[in-house]
Amino acid sequence: MQRILLVDDDVNFRRSLTIQLELEGYTVICRENGEDALSMLKRNVSPEAMPQVVISDVRMTNMGGEEFISMLKCICPRIPVLVISAFDPPESLDFYPYLRKPFKIHEMINAIDGLVAQA
């Protein structure tokens, strides 16, 4: 079972996507913004607790996706990242796979599976 960290400040979107991903067999950990996600990752140092994929929105309160992903890669460089947004991501995130909201769940599953296969 794959563990996913979903970072998005839209509570309704997080709930909806979590339900869909859990129905597909994933374990989903949710955080509202980059600060909360980094704090959780720093506390969970055991390999069993670490997510295998991080899904992050770009535009969030407190700490946006661009800053979060940059800091994430400093502490957990091997965790693959999938960027999601209703807007085009900044050029600094062009290296990461991207899905534009709204997307279909099969697109998300394919992107996750591709990231896990590459890791």
C-alpha positions in Angstrom: 0.0 0.0 0.0 1.5 3.4 -1.1 1.6 6.2 1.4 0.8 9.6 0.0 1.3 13.1 1.6 -1.3 15.4 0.2 -0.6 19.1 0.8 -3.4 21.5 -0.2 -5.2 24.4 1.6 -8.6 23.6 0.2 -10.3 21.4 2.8 -13.0 20.2 0.5 -10.5 19.3 -2.2 -8.4 17.4 0.3 -11.4 15.4 1.6 -12.6 14.5 -1.9 -9.2 13.5 -3.2 -8.4 11.5 -0.1 -11.6 9.5 -0.4 -10.9 8.8 -4.1 -7.3 7.7 -3.4 -8.2 5.6 -0.4 -10.8 3.8 -2.5 -7.9 3.0 -4.9 -6.0 1.5 -2.0 -3.6 4.3 -1.0 -3.0 5.6 2.5 -3.3 9.4 2.5 -1.8 11.8 5.0 -3.2 15.3 4.6 -1.7 18.7 5.5 -3.1 22.2 5.0 0.1 23.9 3.9 3.9 23.5 3.5 4.7 24.5 7.0 2.5 21.8 8.5 3.8 19.2 6.0 7.5 19.9 6.8 6.8 19.9 10.5 5.2 16.4 10.2 8.0 15.1 8.0 10.7 16.3 10.5 8.9 14.5 13.3 8.5 11.2 11.4 12.0 10.1 10.9 11.2 6.3 10.6 11.2 5.0 7.0 7.8 3.3 7.7 6.1 6.6 8.4 7.5 8.5 5.4 5.3 9.0 2.4 6.3 7.4 -0.9 4.9 10.3 -2.9 4.1 13.9 -2.1 1.3 15.7 -3.9 1.4 19.5 -3.5 -0.7 22.4 -4.6 1.2 25.5 -5.7 -0.8 28.3 -4.2 -1.4 27.8 -0.4 -1.5 30.0 2.6 1.5 30.3 5.0 3.9 28.5 2.8 3.2 27.9 -0.9 4.1 24.9 -2.9 7.2 26.3 -4.5 8.9 27.0 -1.1 7.6 23.8 0.4 8.9 21.6 -2.4 12.3 23.4 -2.3 12.6 22.7 1.5 11.2 19.2 1.1 13.9 18.3 -1.3 16.6 19.5 1.2 15.3 17.1 3.9 13.9 14.3 1.9 15.5 14.4 -1.6 14.3 11.0 -2.7 10.6 11.5 -2.2 8.9 12.0 -5.6 6.7 15.1 -6.0 3.6 15.6 -8.0 2.5 19.3 -8.5 -1.2 20.1 -8.7 -2.7 23.5 -9.4 -5.5 25.3 -11.1 -2.8 27.6 -12.5 0.4 27.1 -14.5 3.2 26.2 -12.0 6.2 28.6 -11.7 9.2 27.8 -13.8 11.1 26.6 -10.8 8.7 23.6 -10.6 8.9 22.7 -14.3 11.1 19.7 -13.3 8.2 18.0 -11.5 5.2 16.2 -13.0 2.1 18.4 -13.0 -1.7 18.0 -13.1 -4.0 20.9 -13.7 -7.1 21.0 -11.5 -9.6 19.7 -12.1 -8.3 16.4 -13.2 -9.7 12.9 -13.4 -8.7 10.3 -10.7 -7.2 8.0 -13.3 -4.8 10.8 -14.3 -3.7 11.1 -10.7 -3.3 7.3 -10.3 -1.2 7.1 -13.5 1.0 10.0 -12.3 1.5 8.4 -8.9 2.3 5.0 -10.4 4.8 6.6 -12.7 6.5 8.4 -9.9 6.7 5.2 -7.7 8.1 3.2 -10.7 10.9 5.8 -11.2 11.8 5.9 -7.5 
